[in-house]
Amino acid sequence: MIEKLLSPLVVGVASRAASQVIAFALVVIASRYLDLAGFGIYSLAWGATVVSVSFVFSGFYNAILRSKDLERDADTLFWMMLAVGLLGSSIMLAVGLFLVSGDLSRALLWLCIIPTVVVLVAWNEALLLSAKRARAASIHHATSEIVGILVAVVALEAGHGIMGLVAGRLAATAAGISMTTAMVRRLPRLRFKPGGLRRAVDTAVPLWVSTGISLFGNYGSDFILGAFLTPAAVGAYRGGSRIAATASDVVSQPLGMLNWARFSRLERAEKIPELRQAWHQHAAFSMALTWPILASVAMLAPELTMILFGEAWLPAAPIITLLATAKALGLFLQLMTPTLSCMDRGALQVKLRLAGAGLLLALMLMTGPYGPEAVAGAHIATNSVMAVACIWAMSVVLGIPVARMLPAFLPGLAISALCIGGILFCRSYYSDLASERGLALAVGLLALTWIVSAVVLVRTRLLSLPTP
């Protein structure tokens, strides 16, 4: 029992859950100190930082996981990752100096430090995963976020406003560097061996395209709303989307790490039949864990908004419902990325991602002037089309007929239906779900429903815990 509780999946989910809860708590706390316009300005600056950092945590990061000679490649890939981080920092610096002004400029000038220094965190984490130390690679996230929120709260209380949130992000990054370096116990050496660079570039380029497109889907809405409307509109959208993102990322991120770790290991060992079997296992568990959470959030959006943000934020409730639905459909994209990459079909992945990005851009440009709800609807439409395309692509690449793939998604659909039924039951039995007591009742029932369902499915071997 202890071993299962300390499994890489459980530790990873717990750490990411804590990180997401802390990140969400920071939004709730920030709403007590900043108005929507102020939070919108911070969201734009932090969104630019996330975009830059995400390119560090993809591409060459994944090339480390795929390396067949890590001793040869590790140091070389660090310096390549550093070049990516410096590029992101340089772009943020230029924007902060020449294209914007005021609080947004100040926030960008401080946050532009992060994409460069976080390279060491990404390199350390990739080495930990390559060494099958998935637990160690996960726990630093939650600890860093705790440091960050403590610093942010102190700075906000001291009256630093937007810069208080910036200080929290810098502190979290510093904590991540300290922890991961202590875990790895080595520093990159000043050497460059190009032997595995071609394979690393072949891995990185399609993943960077995929990452860029994903980031456009996640943060393009903020930038488009900021262009068409005001920072206040950005703040309202980002505040509402934080709930949907928390519900999704809390489990999808650690599962994504496990997908990459296991698929890459099987690819290196040239165990393609085992990789196909692992795909079924990971796909089934990913959907069974994530879809019920997102379905519950979509159904409880008004109650969550009322309790967490207050009546003034109720217009964000429809955004939460729409984005939770979009996130559920977007899980197919997340599953496709390691699948196609580890089957050496990066070019196909790029084509699909580009097609999806083109569709989303067109829809967001059309819907942007009409407000956040219309933009959220564009995400649903795009992800619906891409879900079909992803299933087809994975079927072709893995050599698994679509008819044999679909049963992997049935446990997730079944548990989601039970959760939706539980919410409807709660509403008929206890009408005031917008109270803390009512929401606690609903959440407790949903947790019990998921636990019982998961235990039954695991015991009947319809589900099994994924392994790194």
C-alpha positions in Angstrom: 0.0 0.0 0.0 2.8 2.4 0.9 4.6 1.6 -2.3 1.5 2.5 -4.3 1.0 5.7 -2.4 4.6 6.7 -3.2 4.5 5.6 -6.9 5.7 8.1 -9.5 2.1 8.7 -10.6 0.8 9.4 -7.2 3.7 11.7 -6.2 3.6 13.4 -9.6 -0.2 14.1 -9.4 0.1 15.2 -5.8 2.9 17.6 -6.5 1.3 19.0 -9.6 -2.0 19.2 -7.8 -0.4 21.2 -5.0 1.3 23.5 -7.6 -2.0 24.1 -9.5 -3.9 24.7 -6.2 -1.3 27.2 -5.2 -1.3 28.9 -8.6 -5.1 29.2 -8.4 -4.9 30.4 -4.8 -2.6 33.1 -6.0 -5.2 34.3 -8.5 -7.8 34.4 -5.7 -5.5 36.3 -3.4 -4.5 38.7 -6.2 -8.2 39.5 -6.8 -8.2 41.0 -3.3 -5.4 43.4 -4.1 -5.7 44.2 -7.8 -8.6 45.2 -10.0 -9.3 43.4 -13.3 -7.1 45.9 -15.3 -4.2 45.4 -13.0 -4.6 41.6 -13.1 -4.9 41.8 -16.9 -1.5 43.6 -17.1 0.2 41.0 -15.0 -1.5 38.2 -17.0 -0.1 39.6 -20.3 3.5 39.9 -18.8 3.3 36.4 -17.2 1.8 35.0 -20.4 4.9 36.2 -22.3 7.1 34.6 -19.7 5.3 31.2 -19.9 5.6 31.2 -23.6 9.4 31.7 -23.4 9.8 29.2 -20.6 7.8 26.6 -22.4 10.2 26.5 -25.3 13.0 25.7 -22.8 10.9 22.8 -21.4 10.3 21.3 -24.8 12.5 20.5 -27.8 16.0 19.9 -26.4 14.5 19.0 -23.0 12.8 16.1 -24.7 15.9 15.3 -26.7 17.6 14.5 -23.4 14.9 12.0 -22.6 15.4 10.4 -26.1 19.2 10.4 -26.0 20.9 7.1 -26.5 24.2 8.4 -25.1 23.3 10.8 -22.3 26.9 11.1 -21.1 27.8 12.5 -24.5 24.8 14.6 -25.1 23.8 16.1 -21.7 26.2 19.0 -21.5 25.8 19.9 -25.2 22.1 20.0 -24.8 22.3 22.3 -21.8 24.1 24.9 -23.9 21.6 24.5 -26.7 18.8 25.0 -24.1 20.5 28.0 -22.8 20.5 29.6 -26.3 16.7 29.1 -26.4 16.3 30.7 -23.0 18.4 33.7 -23.9 16.4 34.2 -27.1 13.2 34.3 -25.1 14.6 36.7 -22.6 15.9 38.9 -25.3 12.5 39.2 -27.0 10.8 40.0 -23.7 13.5 42.6 -22.9 13.0 44.3 -26.3 9.2 44.4 -25.9 9.5 45.8 -22.4 12.0 48.5 -23.5 10.5 49.6 -26.9 7.0 48.4 -27.4 5.1 48.9 -24.1 5.2 51.3 -21.2 4.1 51.7 -17.6 3.5 48.7 -15.3 3.5 46.2 -18.3 7.0 47.4 -19.2 8.3 47.1 -15.6 6.8 43.6 -15.2 8.4 42.4 -18.5 11.8 43.8 -17.7 11.9 41.8 -14.4 10.3 38.7 -15.7 12.6 38.4 -18.7 15.2 37.1 -16.3 13.3 33.8 -15.9 13.6 32.2 -19.3 17.4 32.2 -19.1 17.9 31.1 -15.5 15.1 28.4 -15.6 17.2 26.5 -18.1 19.1 24.9 -15.3 15.8 23.7 -13.8 14.7 22.2 -17.1 18.0 20.5 -17.6 18.1 19.1 -14.1 14.5 17.8 -14.4 15.2 16.1 -17.7 18.2 14.3 -16.2 16.1 13.2 -13.2 13.4 11.7 -15.6 16.1 10.0 -17.7 17.4 8.4 -14.5 13.9 7.1 -13.7 13.6 9.5 -10.8 10.2 10.8 -11.7 9.3 11.4 -8.0 12.2 13.7 -7.6 11.4 15.5 -10.9 7.9 16.2 -9.6 8.2 17.3 -6.0 10.2 20.5 -6.7 7.2 22.1 -8.5 5.0 22.2 -5.4 7.8 23.4 -3.1 8.8 26.2 -5.5 5.2 27.4 -5.8 4.9 27.5 -2.0 8.0 29.8 -1.8 6.6 31.9 -4.6 3.1 32.4 -3.1 4.6 33.3 0.3 6.8 36.0 -1.2 3.9 37.2 -3.3 1.5 37.5 -0.4 4.1 39.4 1.7 4.8 41.8 -1.3 1.1 42.3 -2.0 0.4 43.1 1.6 3.3 45.6 1.6 1.5 47.4 -1.3 3.7 46.5 -4.2 0.7 45.5 -6.4 1.7 43.9 -9.8 5.3 43.8 -8.8 4.4 41.8 -5.8 3.2 39.0 -8.1 6.4 39.4 -10.2 8.5 39.0 -7.0 6.7 35.8 -6.2 7.5 34.3 -9.7 11.2 35.2 -9.3 11.3 33.6 -5.8 9.7 30.4 -7.1 12.3 30.2 -9.9 15.1 30.6 -7.5 13.7 27.9 -5.3 13.4 25.5 -8.3 17.0 26.1 -9.3 18.3 25.4 -5.7 16.2 22.2 -5.3 16.8 20.5 -8.6 20.5 21.3 -8.6 20.8 19.7 -5.1 18.9 16.6 -6.5 21.1 16.1 -9.6 24.4 17.0 -7.8 26.2 18.0 -10.9 26.6 21.1 -13.0 26.8 21.3 -16.8 30.4 21.2 -18.1 31.8 23.6 -20.6 32.0 21.2 -23.5 30.2 20.7 -26.8 30.0 17.3 -28.5 27.9 17.4 -31.7 27.6 13.7 -32.2 23.9 13.5 -31.2 23.0 17.0 -32.2 21.2 16.0 -35.5 18.9 13.6 -33.6 18.3 16.3 -31.0 17.4 18.9 -33.6 15.1 16.4 -35.3 13.4 15.9 -32.0 13.2 19.5 -31.1 11.9 21.2 -34.2 8.5 19.5 -34.4 8.1 19.8 -30.7 8.8 23.5 -30.8 6.1 23.9 -33.5 3.8 21.8 -31.3 4.6 23.8 -28.2 4.2 27.1 -30.1 0.8 26.1 -31.3 -0.3 24.9 -27.9 0.8 28.1 -26.3 -1.1 30.1 -28.9 -4.1 28.1 -27.9 -3.6 28.8 -24.3 -2.3 32.4 -24.3 -3.3 33.7 -27.8 -6.7 34.5 -26.4 -5.2 36.9 -23.8 -3.2 38.7 -26.5 -6.1 38.9 -28.9 -8.5 40.2 -26.2 -5.9 42.7 -25.2 -5.6 43.9 -28.8 -9.3 44.1 -29.4 -10.5 45.1 -25.9 -8.9 46.2 -22.7 -6.6 44.7 -19.9 -9.7 44.4 -17.8 -11.2 42.0 -20.4 -7.9 40.0 -20.3 -8.1 39.9 -16.5 -11.7 38.6 -16.5 -10.8 35.9 -19.1 -7.6 34.8 -17.4 -9.3 34.7 -14.0 -12.1 32.4 -15.4 -9.8 30.3 -17.4 -7.6 29.7 -14.3 -10.3 27.4 -12.9 -10.5 25.3 -16.1 -6.7 25.2 -16.4 -6.2 24.1 -12.8 -8.8 21.3 -13.2 -7.0 20.1 -16.3 -3.3 20.7 -15.6 -3.4 19.2 -12.1 -3.4 15.7 -13.6 -2.6 16.1 -17.2 0.9 17.6 -16.6 2.2 14.7 -14.4 0.6 12.2 -16.7 2.3 13.9 -19.7 5.6 13.5 -17.9 5.0 9.8 -17.4 3.9 9.4 -21.0 7.1 10.9 -22.2 9.2 8.9 -19.8 7.7 5.5 -20.6 7.2 6.0 -24.4 10.8 7.3 -24.8 12.2 4.4 -22.8 10.3 1.8 -24.9 11.3 3.6 -28.1 15.0 3.5 -27.1 14.6 -0.2 -26.4 12.9 -0.7 -29.7 9.9 -2.3 -28.0 7.2 -1.0 -30.3 4.5 -3.7 -29.4 5.0 -2.8 -25.7 4.7 0.9 -26.7 1.3 0.2 -28.3 0.2 -1.6 -25.1 1.5 1.3 -23.0 -0.5 3.7 -25.1 -3.8 1.9 -24.2 -2.9 1.9 -20.6 -1.9 5.6 -20.4 -4.8 6.8 -22.6 -7.4 5.0 -20.6 -6.1 6.3 -17.3 -5.5 9.9 -18.5 -9.1 10.2 -19.7 -10.6 8.5 -16.6 -8.7 10.8 -14.3 -9.2 14.1 -16.2 -12.6 14.0 -17.9 -14.6 13.6 -14.7 -12.8 16.6 -13.1 -13.4 18.8 -16.1 -17.1 17.7 -16.4 -17.6 18.5 -12.7 -16.0 21.9 -13.1 -18.1 22.7 -16.2 -21.3 21.8 -14.3 -20.4 23.7 -11.1 -19.0 26.8 -12.8 -21.6 29.3 -11.3 -21.1 28.0 -7.8 -17.3 28.0 -8.0 -17.3 31.5 -9.4 -19.6 32.8 -6.7 -17.7 31.3 -3.8 -14.1 31.9 -5.1 -14.4 35.3 -6.8 -17.7 36.8 -5.6 -20.8 38.0 -7.4 -18.9 40.6 -9.4 -17.1 37.8 -11.3 -20.2 35.8 -12.2 -19.8 36.7 -15.9 -16.8 34.5 -15.9 -18.9 31.4 -15.1 -19.8 30.7 -18.8 -16.2 31.0 -19.7 -15.2 28.4 -17.2 -17.8 26.0 -18.6 -16.7 26.5 -22.2 -13.0 26.3 -21.5 -13.4 23.1 -19.3 -15.1 21.5 -22.3 -12.3 22.7 -24.6 -9.7 21.3 -22.2 -11.4 17.9 -22.2 -11.2 17.8 -26.0 -7.6 19.1 -25.9 -6.4 16.0 -24.1 -6.2 14.2 -27.4 -3.6 16.7 -28.5 -1.6 16.2 -25.4 -1.6 12.4 -25.9 -0.7 12.7 -29.6 2.5 14.7 -28.9 4.7 12.0 -27.2 3.0 9.3 -29.3 4.0 10.7 -32.7 7.4 12.0 -31.5 8.4 8.6 -30.1 7.3 6.9 -33.4 9.5 9.3 -35.4 6.5 11.0 -37.0 7.2 14.6 -36.0 6.4 15.9 -39.5 2.9 14.6 -39.3 2.5 16.2 -35.9 3.7 19.5 -37.2 1.2 19.4 -40.1 -1.7 18.6 -37.8 -0.7 21.3 -35.2 -0.3 23.9 -37.9 -3.7 23.1 -39.3 -5.3 23.4 -35.9 -3.5 26.7 -35.2 -4.7 28.1 -38.5 -8.3 27.2 -37.7 -8.0 28.6 -34.1 -6.4 31.8 -35.3 -9.2 32.4 -37.9 -11.9 31.7 -35.4 -10.4 33.8 -32.6 -9.9 36.8 -35.0 -13.5 36.5 -35.9 -14.8 36.1 -32.3 -12.2 38.4 -30.5 -14.3 41.6 -30.8 -17.3 39.9 -29.3 -15.7 39.1 -26.0 -14.3 36.2 -23.9 -17.2 33.8 -24.3 -17.0 33.9 -28.1 -13.3 33.2 -27.9 -13.8 30.3 -25.6 -16.3 28.9 -28.1 -13.6 29.1 -30.8 -11.5 26.8 -28.6 -14.2 24.2 -28.4 -14.8 24.2 -32.2 -11.1 23.9 -32.9 -10.4 21.1 -30.3 -13.4 19.2 -31.6 -11.9 19.0 -35.1 -8.4 18.3 -33.8 -9.7 15.5 -31.5 -10.8 13.6 -34.6 -7.6 14.3 -36.4 -5.5 13.2 -33.4 -7.3 9.9 -33.1 -6.8 9.2 -36.8 -3.1 10.1 -36.6 -2.4 7.9 -33.6 -4.3 5.1 -35.2 -2.2 5.2 -38.4 1.1 5.7 -36.7 0.7 3.0 -34.0 -1.0 0.6 -36.4 -4.1 0.3 -34.1 -7.5 0.4 -35.7 -9.7 3.2 -34.5 -12.3 0.7 -33.4 -9.7 -0.8 -31.0 -8.7 2.6 -29.7 -12.1 3.9 -28.7 -12.7 1.5 -25.8 -9.7 3.1 -24.0 -11.9 6.2 -23.6 -15.0 4.5 -22.3 -14.0 4.4 -18.6 -13.5 8.2 -18.6 -16.8 8.7 -20.2 -18.6 6.4 -17.8 -17.1 8.1 -14.7 -17.8 11.5 -16.1 -21.5 10.6 -16.6 -21.6 9.4 -13.0 -20.2 12.7 -11.8 -22.6 14.7 -13.8 -25.5 12.6 -12.4 -24.1 13.2 -8.9 -24.2 17.0 -9.4 -27.8 16.9 -10.7 -28.7 14.8 -7.7 -27.1 17.3 -5.4 -29.0 20.2 -7.0 -32.3 18.4 -6.6 -31.5 17.4 -3.0 -29.7 20.6 -1.8 -30.6 23.6 -3.9 -28.0 26.1 -2.5 -24.9 24.7 -4.0 -23.5 28.3 -4.2 -23.0 28.2 -0.4 -19.8 26.8 1.0 -21.7 23.9 2.6 -23.5 23.0 -0.6 -20.4 23.1 -2.7 -18.5 21.0 -0.1 -21.3 18.4 -0.3 -21.1 18.2 -4.0 -17.3 18.0 -4.1 -17.4 15.3 -1.4 -19.9 13.2 -3.4 -17.9 13.7 -6.6 -14.7 12.5 -4.9 -16.4 9.5 -3.5 -17.9 8.7 -6.9 -14.6 8.8 -8.6 -12.7 6.8 -6.0 -15.3 4.0 -6.0 -15.5 3.9 -9.8 -11.7 3.9 -10.1 -11.3 1.1 -7.6 -13.9 -1.0 -9.4 -12.3 -0.4 -12.8 -8.8 -1.2 -11.5 -10.0 -4.4 -9.8 -11.7 -5.5 -13.0 -8.5 -4.5 -15.0 -10.3 -2.1 -17.2 -7.9 0.5 -15.8 -4.3 0.2 -14.5 -1.9 2.7 -13.1 0.6 4.0 -15.7 4.3 3.6 -15.0 7.3 5.7 -16.1 
